[in-house]
Amino acid sequence: MLVVEDERVISFLFTRTLESAGCAVTASADGLEALEIGLREDFDLVLLDQRLPGLLGLEVMQRWKAAGRRFPVIMISGMTGEDAVTSALEVGAVDYIRKPFTMQEVTDRVKVRLGGVAR
């Protein structure tokens, strides 16, 4: 699983929580770095923040898609408008989590997307 979040505390919490649930986690804090990681590695699921340094989350998804890379992506964003949600889903996100959120919400959604089994 790839976690792309530039806020260090949130990234740390995601990583620790998901690892405790049995997920193998790769973390990135930058859109360009996340793009490169996704071009060379496969992931069962990606948690992707929308606002990132380097490239926005939507741009990362668009570039992966253009390169033929397909990952289930849960977009995370403080942007709560319906246009933001629609844009993420149109580009290929399978889910959208609005900030603020609880770690339980994130863990539950990850488990659902991974078929109830942590990987």
C-alpha positions, 0 to 999 in steps of 0.5 A, a space after each residue: 500500500 502506498 500512502 502519499 501525505 505531506 503532513 508528517 504527523 498524519 503520514 506517521 499516523 497512517 503508516 503506524 495504524 495501517 502497519 498495525 492492521 497488517 498492511 505493508 506501507 510505502 510512504 511519500 510526502 511529495 507528488 513527484 516522488 509518488 508519481 515515480 514510485 507508482 511508475 515502478 511499483 505495484 500497489 493494492 491500494 493508494 491513499 493519496 492526498 490532493 494537495 501535495 508539493 510537486 504535483 497535486 494528487 489528481 495530477 499524479 493519478 492522471 499521469 499514472 493513468 496515462 502511463 497505463 498504471 492503475 491502482 485503486 486510489 482513496 483520495 484524501 482532501 480538505 476540499 469538500 465541495 462536490 466538484 472536488 469529489 466528482 473530479 477525483 472519481 472521474 479521474 479514477 479514485 475509488 473513494 474520497 475521504 474528506 478532512 477532518 477524518 478519524 483514523 478508524 474511518 480510514 482503517 475501515 475504508 482501507 479494509 473494505 477496499 482490500 476485501 476485508 483483509 489487510 495486505 
